[in-house]
């Protein structure tokens, strides 16, 4: 029993030291990807559709937070936040595309209705 406790304590100590030992490089690629997804969402009109606008705002806030963390050297947290930012920006892209597709579908339906009515 005592050997097991010592083994667990030793394992925890080693894992804690291993976690502190290495430096994580800045997540520059993930930052660029998140920023590109945010730009794409904006170009697709995400800032004009309420659901997409919310996720775009979240992505932009997370990108800003990650940049701050990177300047402070907390690259691990910055990377995690940038993963979330990318997801939010990509969701904003999809919601903007859905909104656009719904608009086009409504226009097509109206044209069909006009043709059926003989206009």
Secondary structure by P-SEA (a helix, b strand, c coil): caaaaaaaaaaaaaaaaaaaccccccaaaaaaaaaaaaaaaaaacccccaaaaaaaaaaaaaaaaaaaaaaacaaaaaaaaaaaaaaaaaaaaaaaaaaaaaaaaaaaaaaaaaaaacc
